[in-house]
Structures are given as structure tokens and as C-alpha cells.
Amino acid sequence: MNCLKIKKIALISFVLFFSCQAFGQEVTEKKALPNCEIKNMDGTTVDVADYAKNGKITVFSFWATWCKPCIKELNNVADLAEDWAEDYNVEIVAVSVDDSRNIQKVRPMVNGLGWDYDILLDPNGDLQRKMNVTNPPVTFLVDLDGNIVYTHTGYLEGDEYELEEEIKKLVEKE
């Protein structure tokens, strides 16, 4: 290999390493779950801040029907969700960021995939803006006090196990 190729490989490796480090991050300054009213799939208005009062660790996953990594992530989390609920008292909330043109695709997709999550609909992006979500998938881990303690952007196979490690840290603190 010539010197130029080695330098390019080194630069790409460096950028990839530090990019990956930025995706999953513990939140150093605690931020409370915001008050924001959006609807669930049944059309009932839900204040997101109420999840901070339910006595459970909560995982919020922002997704869209057109987002393949989102669907892969939520399918993989579905395989673990029952164990997480039993072992760590965790609740999963999937927040669809599909707009008004695509929102009608949410229910059939959720039913077809068999997701047993609370599904919230944010077609106007109200919660998305309040939580600084620019592009799904984005996952937030919320502690029992309603504080966002961990954020992860993007999805790679196995990220659900990193999330589980963060959940375990929360359980150990209590």
C-alpha cells in the first residue's frame, strides 16, 4: 500500500471511531422529561411528562414507518421488552414522527409487527422539537424521577444491549 492510502484509511478510521463514540452518550446534566400533549393510537391525549410519574424506568424510542433502522431497533427491543419489564421494571414507549401523510400507516405496521409498546403519535413534531430529535431513530432513557439520563442516536445491530447496560446502571443506583 502506498502512503496516501494508509493516510486515508487512518483518517477514515479516526472519524468513524469518534463518530460512533458520540452516538450513545450518558447525559451529564439531567434534563426532565418535557410536558407535551400528543395522542396515542386510540386518539387519547397523553401528557408525556406523566411517564415520569409511573414508577417505571422508561425508554422512549422515536421512529417512523419509513425508517428501516428504527423498525429493526424496535423489533429487536421487542424480543427483550418482556424480560426488561420483569427484571428492571422498564416500559417502552415508541413515538412515531410520521407526518400527517404517513400517520395512517402506523397502526397497521405496529399491529403487523406485534409491538406491545405504548405508541404515541407526533405528526406535528411537538415532542420531537422539545426533545431535540432531528432524525430518527433516537432513543432516550428516563429514570424513575423523570430525568433523561441517556440518549442514543441511530441504530446498529446490538445497540439494544448497550441500552440494557444503561438500564442496569439505573437499577443499581436505586
The 8 nearest C-alpha neighbors of each residue, nearest first, counted from 0:
[[1, 4, 2, 5, 3, 6, 8, 7],
 [0, 2, 3, 4, 5, 6, 7, 8],
 [1, 3, 5, 4, 6, 0, 7, 8],
 [2, 4, 6, 5, 1, 7, 0, 8],
 [5, 3, 7, 6, 2, 1, 8, 0],
 [4, 6, 8, 2, 3, 7, 9, 1],
 [5, 7, 9, 3, 4, 8, 10, 2],
 [8, 6, 4, 10, 9, 5, 11, 3],
 [9, 7, 5, 11, 10, 6, 12, 4],
 [8, 10, 6, 12, 7, 11, 13, 5],
 [9, 11, 13, 7, 12, 8, 6, 14],
 [10, 12, 8, 14, 13, 9, 15, 7],
 [13, 11, 9, 15, 10, 14, 16, 8],
 [12, 14, 10, 16, 11, 15, 9, 17],
 [15, 13, 11, 17, 16, 12, 18, 10],
 [16, 14, 18, 12, 13, 17, 19, 11],
 [17, 15, 13, 19, 18, 14, 12, 20],
 [16, 18, 20, 19, 14, 15, 13, 21],
 [19, 17, 15, 21, 20, 16, 14, 22],
 [20, 18, 16, 17, 21, 22, 15, 23],
 [19, 21, 17, 18, 22, 16, 23, 24],
 [20, 22, 18, 19, 23, 24, 17, 152],
 [23, 21, 152, 19, 151, 20, 24, 18],
 [24, 22, 151, 21, 150, 152, 20, 25],
 [25, 23, 150, 149, 26, 22, 151, 21],
 [24, 26, 149, 148, 27, 150, 23, 165],
 [25, 27, 148, 149, 28, 24, 29, 150],
 [28, 26, 25, 29, 148, 149, 24, 30],
 [29, 27, 26, 30, 148, 147, 25, 146],
 [30, 28, 146, 147, 27, 148, 26, 31],
 [29, 31, 146, 147, 28, 32, 148, 26],
 [32, 30, 146, 145, 147, 33, 29, 144],
 [31, 33, 48, 145, 146, 147, 30, 34],
 [34, 32, 48, 31, 35, 129, 47, 130],
 [35, 33, 48, 47, 46, 32, 36, 49],
 [34, 36, 46, 47, 33, 126, 37, 48],
 [35, 37, 46, 45, 44, 47, 34, 38],
 [38, 36, 44, 45, 121, 120, 35, 46],
 [39, 37, 44, 43, 42, 120, 45, 119],
 [38, 40, 119, 42, 41, 43, 120, 118],
 [39, 41, 42, 118, 119, 38, 120, 106],
 [42, 40, 39, 43, 38, 44, 118, 119],
 [43, 41, 38, 39, 40, 44, 120, 37],
 [44, 42, 38, 39, 41, 45, 40, 37],
 [45, 43, 38, 37, 36, 42, 39, 46],
 [44, 46, 36, 37, 38, 47, 43, 39],
 [47, 45, 36, 35, 48, 49, 34, 37],
 [46, 48, 49, 35, 50, 34, 45, 36],
 [49, 47, 34, 50, 46, 51, 32, 33],
 [50, 48, 51, 52, 47, 46, 53, 45],
 [49, 51, 48, 52, 53, 47, 57, 145],
 [52, 50, 145, 49, 48, 53, 144, 143],
 [53, 51, 49, 50, 54, 145, 144, 48],
 [52, 54, 50, 55, 51, 49, 143, 56],
 [55, 53, 52, 143, 56, 51, 50, 144],
 [56, 54, 53, 88, 89, 143, 57, 90],
 [55, 57, 89, 142, 143, 141, 88, 90],
 [58, 56, 90, 141, 89, 91, 55, 140],
 [57, 59, 140, 91, 139, 92, 141, 90],
 [60, 58, 92, 139, 138, 93, 91, 57],
 [59, 61, 138, 93, 137, 94, 92, 62],
 [62, 60, 94, 137, 136, 135, 93, 95],
 [63, 61, 95, 69, 136, 135, 96, 94],
 [64, 62, 95, 66, 97, 65, 96, 69],
 [63, 65, 66, 105, 97, 104, 62, 108],
 [64, 66, 63, 67, 97, 69, 70, 62],
 [67, 65, 63, 69, 64, 68, 70, 62],
 [66, 68, 70, 69, 71, 65, 64, 63],
 [69, 67, 71, 70, 66, 154, 72, 136],
 [70, 68, 136, 72, 62, 66, 67, 71],
 [69, 71, 73, 67, 72, 68, 74, 66],
 [70, 72, 68, 74, 69, 73, 75, 67],
 [73, 71, 69, 75, 70, 74, 68, 76],
 [72, 74, 76, 70, 75, 71, 77, 69],
 [75, 73, 77, 71, 72, 76, 70, 78],
 [76, 74, 72, 77, 78, 73, 71, 79],
 [75, 77, 73, 79, 78, 74, 80, 72],
 [78, 76, 74, 80, 75, 79, 73, 114],
 [77, 79, 76, 75, 80, 74, 81, 82],
 [80, 78, 76, 77, 82, 81, 83, 75],
 [79, 81, 83, 77, 82, 76, 78, 84],
 [80, 82, 84, 83, 79, 85, 78, 77],
 [83, 81, 85, 84, 80, 79, 86, 87],
 [84, 82, 80, 86, 87, 81, 85, 89],
 [83, 85, 88, 89, 81, 82, 87, 86],
 [86, 84, 82, 83, 88, 87, 81, 89],
 [85, 87, 83, 82, 84, 88, 89, 81],
 [86, 88, 83, 89, 84, 85, 170, 167],
 [89, 87, 84, 55, 85, 86, 56, 83],
 [90, 88, 84, 56, 87, 57, 83, 55],
 [89, 91, 57, 58, 56, 84, 55, 92],
 [90, 92, 58, 116, 57, 59, 93, 89],
 [93, 91, 117, 59, 116, 118, 58, 60],
 [92, 94, 60, 118, 59, 61, 117, 119],
 [95, 93, 119, 61, 120, 118, 60, 62],
 [96, 94, 120, 62, 63, 97, 121, 61],
 [95, 97, 121, 63, 122, 62, 98, 94],
 [98, 96, 63, 102, 122, 95, 101, 99],
 [97, 99, 122, 100, 101, 102, 96, 123],
 [98, 100, 102, 101, 122, 97, 123, 103],
 [101, 99, 98, 102, 103, 97, 122, 104],
 [102, 100, 97, 103, 98, 99, 104, 105],
 [101, 103, 99, 97, 104, 105, 98, 100],
 [102, 104, 101, 105, 106, 100, 99, 107],
 [105, 103, 102, 101, 107, 106, 108, 64],
 [104, 106, 108, 102, 103, 107, 109, 64],
 [105, 107, 109, 108, 104, 110, 103, 40],
 [108, 106, 110, 109, 105, 104, 111, 103],
 [107, 109, 111, 105, 106, 110, 112, 104],
 [110, 108, 106, 112, 111, 107, 114, 113],
 [111, 109, 113, 107, 108, 112, 106, 114],
 [112, 110, 108, 109, 113, 107, 114, 106],
 [111, 113, 109, 110, 114, 108, 74, 107],
 [114, 112, 110, 111, 109, 115, 108, 77],
 [115, 113, 116, 109, 112, 77, 110, 74],
 [114, 116, 113, 117, 77, 109, 80, 91],
 [117, 115, 114, 91, 92, 118, 93, 90],
 [116, 118, 92, 93, 119, 91, 115, 39],
 [119, 117, 93, 39, 94, 116, 92, 40],
 [118, 120, 39, 94, 38, 95, 93, 40],
 [121, 119, 95, 38, 39, 94, 122, 37],
 [120, 122, 96, 124, 123, 95, 37, 125],
 [123, 121, 98, 97, 124, 96, 99, 120],
 [122, 124, 121, 125, 98, 99, 96, 126],
 [125, 123, 127, 121, 122, 126, 128, 96],
 [126, 124, 127, 128, 123, 129, 121, 35],
 [127, 125, 129, 128, 124, 130, 35, 121],
 [126, 128, 124, 132, 130, 125, 129, 131],
 [129, 127, 131, 126, 130, 125, 124, 132],
 [130, 128, 126, 127, 131, 125, 33, 132],
 [129, 131, 127, 128, 132, 126, 33, 32],
 [132, 130, 128, 129, 127, 133, 126, 134],
 [133, 131, 127, 130, 134, 128, 137, 135],
 [132, 134, 131, 135, 127, 128, 137, 130],
 [133, 135, 132, 136, 137, 152, 153, 61],
 [136, 134, 137, 62, 61, 69, 153, 133],
 [135, 137, 69, 153, 62, 61, 152, 134],
 [138, 136, 152, 135, 61, 151, 60, 153],
 [137, 139, 60, 151, 59, 150, 61, 152],
 [140, 138, 150, 59, 58, 149, 141, 60],
 [139, 141, 58, 149, 147, 148, 57, 150],
 [142, 140, 147, 57, 146, 145, 148, 56],
 [141, 143, 56, 145, 144, 146, 147, 148],
 [144, 142, 56, 145, 55, 54, 51, 141],
 [145, 143, 142, 146, 51, 52, 141, 31],
 [146, 144, 51, 142, 143, 32, 141, 31],
 [147, 145, 31, 141, 30, 142, 144, 32],
 [146, 148, 141, 30, 140, 149, 31, 29],
 [147, 149, 26, 140, 141, 146, 25, 29],
 [150, 148, 25, 140, 26, 139, 147, 24],
 [151, 149, 139, 24, 138, 23, 140, 25],
 [150, 152, 23, 138, 22, 137, 24, 139],
 [153, 151, 137, 22, 136, 138, 23, 150],
 [154, 152, 136, 137, 151, 135, 22, 155],
 [155, 153, 68, 158, 72, 156, 136, 152],
 [154, 156, 158, 157, 153, 68, 72, 159],
 [155, 157, 158, 154, 72, 159, 71, 75],
 [156, 158, 159, 160, 155, 161, 154, 75],
 [159, 157, 161, 160, 155, 156, 154, 162],
 [158, 160, 162, 157, 161, 163, 76, 75],
 [161, 159, 163, 162, 158, 157, 164, 165],
 [162, 160, 158, 164, 163, 159, 165, 157],
 [161, 163, 159, 165, 160, 164, 166, 158],
 [162, 164, 160, 166, 165, 161, 167, 159],
 [165, 163, 167, 161, 166, 162, 160, 168],
 [166, 164, 162, 168, 163, 167, 161, 169],
 [165, 167, 163, 169, 164, 168, 162, 170],
 [166, 168, 164, 170, 169, 165, 171, 163],
 [169, 167, 165, 171, 166, 170, 172, 164],
 [170, 168, 166, 172, 167, 171, 165, 173],
 [169, 171, 167, 173, 172, 168, 166, 87],
 [170, 172, 168, 169, 173, 167, 166, 87],
 [173, 171, 169, 170, 168, 167, 166, 142],
 [172, 170, 171, 169, 168, 143, 142, 167]]
